[in-house]
Amino acid sequence: MIDEVFADLKNRMTKAVEAAREGFATVRTGRANPSLLQGVLVDYYGTPTPLPQLASVSNQDARSLIITPYDKGAMKGIEQAIRDMPNLGANPNNDGNVIRVTLPELTEERRKEFVKIVKARAEDGRVAVRNARRHAKDELDALKSEVGEDEVARAEKELETVTKQFIDQIDDSLKHKEAELLEV
């Protein structure tokens, strides 16, 4: 029973860490990266559709991306969705076959703004990990009558250790992303 609680806990915490890392990937650094456009929703015939379902995105060089739509009719919608992205600051160019997105150089002020955004996403990840811990603790408390207080006390100590490991993973990813953002 306690093993099931921990299996569920680790699954939830792993998802929280992955979500935090995906959030970090969508924040732009000085280099162009196709993951910057992962969360873009394009109005495709009246339906919000994720960009990766409508086009392939690849790096052309360190500061530009090439988007190749699978359907040429989606080009205007893709251009508009990229133009409307708040943290990108790029203006897409359409040549009829592909869309080129050249990212502007980041200023120091903009880099610091992005660091704040990344720190907020890291805190969201930590909160999700703590929520998973609280949920698991509630489940362990419910098991006290079945497995005994000593087993639950041992499991709660292990719970704290596991929680710290997952929070440390988020902090390490944050440190790496922060260094990447501040690198000129």
Steps between C-alpha positions, in 0.01 A plus 500: 500500500776744589684395183194595294490843667868554415458379141216750452703771676806452280283499189338832600832658594664386178219664303544821701874507424438431130239776486746745658771404250258538209411843637869590506544384140234743376691798641728644238874520551742665258476201267215387279348171609196324346361438850433875526199444275367183668218677684384710205135448410408586141146584390462227236158524336347628824665241726799581726760245391855451638765617253690165497186336354494749212866543411854384558727743684878493461805716568649686208777656709555625855240777476242379251243226457340358187139386514382276218118466503346171394207697356581827321156631600615516861786745430310819585369350825849381599648842426232672707541261795877562506452875472260489797742313730578734791853385591644440155521846345557360152347590167449198271574525126306291251647412159205284387659166596652551844479752782827640631507634856807705591530563872624842612803529725410494869573808710622466857167630628309242295728222626422599860127494421539148362688393816201620705264301278715187537516541878121528513467178297747328732291606799189362328687169462601501866140567602384205287759276668386617845137438406593144401677462837193627688277259308731208582517604868119501517495151351763381749301645791198306379708179510608539867235262630587234241882496500588657835637833612866393484476405133322827420765700691777324304315565175458870587878535545550338160232733362706803602813352340320433171346848503841661549645299208230623262523861616878480453443384140287808434759726666781348289300555181429857611868566566593367155230706323590814695866465399390444140285814506765726650773374265581767242 
